[in-house]
Amino acid sequence: MSSSSSANVEILPPPRTLAEELSQLDWLVDLMDSRFLIPGTKYRVGLDAIVGLIPGIGDGLGAVVSFYILLRLWQHELPWHLKARLVGNILVDFGLGSIPLAGDLFDIGFKANRRNVRLVRKHLGGN
């Protein structure tokens, strides 16, 4: 019996830069915050505002997606104060968005995911 041992070598792609991560997240941020135009207006909404209309679970589902976006951004070295603002935006969106009716109107204007990506892009441009 011959026993040959072979090592499995796995080649991983290089880690994404923060700019590449932001580019990949753009579609999800757009979907959640501004994909759809409200007919007869200049206002855009995303799934976050639409799903937020579902009592009890809508805002929670939006927060889960927002924290997924946050998790992807946190894989990169960001300063603690920027991380705190990103979390704060999500908590404000979830907390105020949970208020019946008024929260739904708030969701249309606040757009936490778009704010967070804008903050990270501003940080990236400043480095």
N, C-alpha and C positions, 0 to 999 in steps of 0.2 A: 504494500500500500504506500502510495506516495502522498505525502501531505504537503500541499503547497499553500502557503498562507499569502494572501494578497490583501493589501490594505485598500480600503475604499477611500478614495480622496474626493472630497466634495469641494468644488470650486464655487465660491460665493461671489456674487457681484459686489463691486465696491459700494460702501454705504452711500446713500443719497446725501447730497448737500442740502442745506436748508432751502436754497432757491429752488432746487429740483423738487423737494417735498411740497413747497408752496404751489408750484406749477401743477403737481399731481392732485393736490387738494382743491384747486380752483373749481373743478366741475362739481364737486360735492358741496362746496360752499355756495356756489351759484344755485344748485338744486335746492338747498335748504333755505336760502335767504332771498333769492330774487329771480327765479327762473320764469315766473308767470306774470304777465301784465294784466292788471285789473282792467277789464274792458271799459272804455270811456274815460279812463284816467291816465295819469302818467306814473302811477304807483305800481311797483313790482313786489310780488310776494313769492315766497318759496314754500316748500313742504312744511317747514317749521310752523308757519302761520296757519296753513291749511289743516295740518294734523292737530295743531293746538286747539282747534274747534271741538275736537272729540273730548267730552267731559271725562275727567279722571285720569286718562292715560296719554292724551295728546301731547301735553307739555313734557311729560316724562320721556316719551319717545324722542322728542326733539332734543332733550338734554343728553340722552344717550349718544346720539349722533354728534352733538357738540363736544362731548367728552372724548369720543373717538378721534375727532379732529385734533383736540388738545393733546391726546396721547401721542399722536403722530408728530406733533410739533415738539413735544417734550423730549423726544429722542435726540434732539439737538441741544447744544449748550445755549441756553437762554438765561439771562440774568433773573434772579429771584423776583425782583420787582415787576418784571414783565410777566413772569409766570403768574404772579398774584393778580395782575390786571386781567389776564386771560381767564383765570378761574372766576374772578369777580364778575366779568361780563356774562359768563354762562349762568352764574347764580342769580344775577339780576334778571336775566332773560327768563329763567325758570321761575323765580319767585314772583315777579310781577306779571309774567305771562300766565300764571296759574289763576289769576283773578278773573272770574267769569266776565265775559264781554269786554270790560276795560282792558284786561290782559291780552285779549285777542287783537284789539286795536294797537296796543303797545307792541306786540310781536311784529306787526306790519312795519313799524318804524325803527325798532331797535337793531335788529339784525346782528346778533352777537357773533356769529361765525365770521361775517364780513368784517366786523370791527376787529376781531382777533387777528385775522390774516393781515389787515391793514397795519395793525400795531407791529406785527412781526416783520412785515416788509419795511416799515419805517426803521426798525432796529437794524435790519440787514443793510439798509442803505446808509445808516450812520456808522457802520463799522468799517 
